[in-house]
Amino acid sequence: MIRAATWGESSPLAKLYEADADILLLGVGYDRCTAFHLGEYRYCASPPRRRYRCVVDFGQGAQWWEYEDVELDASDMAQLGAEYERSGNVAIGRVGQAECRLISMPGAVDFATRWYAMRRKV
């Protein structure tokens, strides 16, 4: 059985991008915006890759699974989000006590793709 890339072109993130979805960050910062990971898949033709291990259950009981995928690095997502917010494409408000941000998924991913292309070495 072929497994899809975690956050890549065959992932639910890519489907949400295609559907022109919006993202609501409800009381969390940009460092929790997994949509930015799609930009890590797209910023160049062959982004760096690494091996991952996790426990999964594909219907035959829990087992260790090892796979190769794009090397993800969330350490700069807060900075990426702050720069995206300065672009003026973010609606900021509150839901109860939570500060919230509403953003366009395609807009955020496209911004992230360009942002990573300028900052990451391949």
C-alpha positions in Angstrom: 0.0 0.0 0.0 1.4 3.4 -0.9 1.1 6.0 1.8 0.5 9.7 0.9 2.9 12.4 1.9 2.0 13.8 5.4 1.3 17.4 4.3 1.9 17.3 0.6 0.0 17.4 -2.6 -2.2 14.4 -1.9 -2.9 15.5 1.7 -6.1 17.0 3.2 -4.2 20.3 3.4 -3.8 20.3 -0.4 -7.5 19.5 -0.8 -8.4 22.4 1.5 -6.2 24.7 -0.5 -7.9 23.6 -3.7 -11.3 24.3 -2.1 -10.2 27.9 -1.3 -10.7 27.2 2.5 -10.2 29.7 5.2 -8.2 29.1 8.4 -9.4 30.2 11.8 -6.6 30.4 14.4 -8.7 30.3 17.5 -6.6 31.3 20.5 -3.3 30.0 19.0 -0.4 31.5 17.2 1.0 31.0 13.7 3.4 28.5 15.1 0.4 26.1 15.2 -0.7 26.8 11.6 0.0 23.5 9.9 -1.2 24.9 6.5 2.3 26.6 6.3 3.8 23.1 5.9 2.2 22.8 2.5 4.5 25.7 1.5 7.5 23.6 2.6 6.5 21.0 0.0 6.1 23.6 -2.7 8.9 26.1 -2.3 11.3 24.2 -4.6 11.2 21.2 -6.9 13.0 18.9 -4.5 12.9 20.1 -0.9 15.2 18.4 1.6 13.9 15.1 2.9 14.4 13.0 6.0 13.2 9.7 7.5 10.4 9.6 10.1 9.2 6.9 12.4 5.9 6.6 14.1 3.4 4.1 15.4 0.4 3.5 13.2 -2.4 1.1 12.8 -3.2 0.3 9.2 -5.9 -2.2 10.3 -3.5 -4.9 11.5 -2.7 -3.6 14.9 -0.3 -0.9 16.1 3.2 -1.2 14.5 6.2 1.0 13.9 6.3 2.5 10.5 9.3 4.2 8.9 9.0 6.5 5.9 10.7 9.3 4.0 9.1 12.7 3.5 9.9 16.3 3.2 11.9 17.7 6.1 9.6 19.9 8.1 10.7 22.7 10.3 8.2 24.6 12.4 10.7 26.7 14.2 10.2 29.7 12.0 6.4 29.5 11.5 5.7 32.3 14.1 8.0 34.6 12.2 6.4 33.6 8.9 3.0 34.2 10.3 3.9 37.6 11.7 5.2 38.7 8.2 2.1 37.4 6.6 0.0 39.4 9.0 1.9 42.5 8.1 0.7 41.9 4.5 -2.8 43.0 5.6 -4.5 39.8 4.6 -5.5 38.8 8.1 -8.8 39.5 10.0 -8.2 39.7 13.7 -10.9 39.5 16.3 -12.0 37.7 19.4 -14.2 34.7 20.2 -14.8 34.8 23.9 -11.5 35.4 25.6 -9.5 34.0 22.6 -7.7 36.2 20.2 -8.4 34.9 16.7 -7.1 35.3 13.2 -9.0 34.4 10.0 -6.8 33.9 6.9 -7.3 32.6 3.4 -5.6 29.2 3.1 -4.5 29.7 -0.5 -3.2 33.2 0.4 -1.3 31.9 3.4 0.2 28.9 1.6 1.2 30.9 -1.4 2.9 33.5 0.9 4.6 30.7 2.8 5.9 29.1 -0.4 7.5 32.4 -1.6 8.8 33.1 2.0 10.5 29.7 2.2 11.9 30.0 -1.3 13.7 33.2 -0.3 15.0 31.9 3.1 15.8 28.2 2.8 18.8 26.8 1.0 18.3 23.7 -1.2 
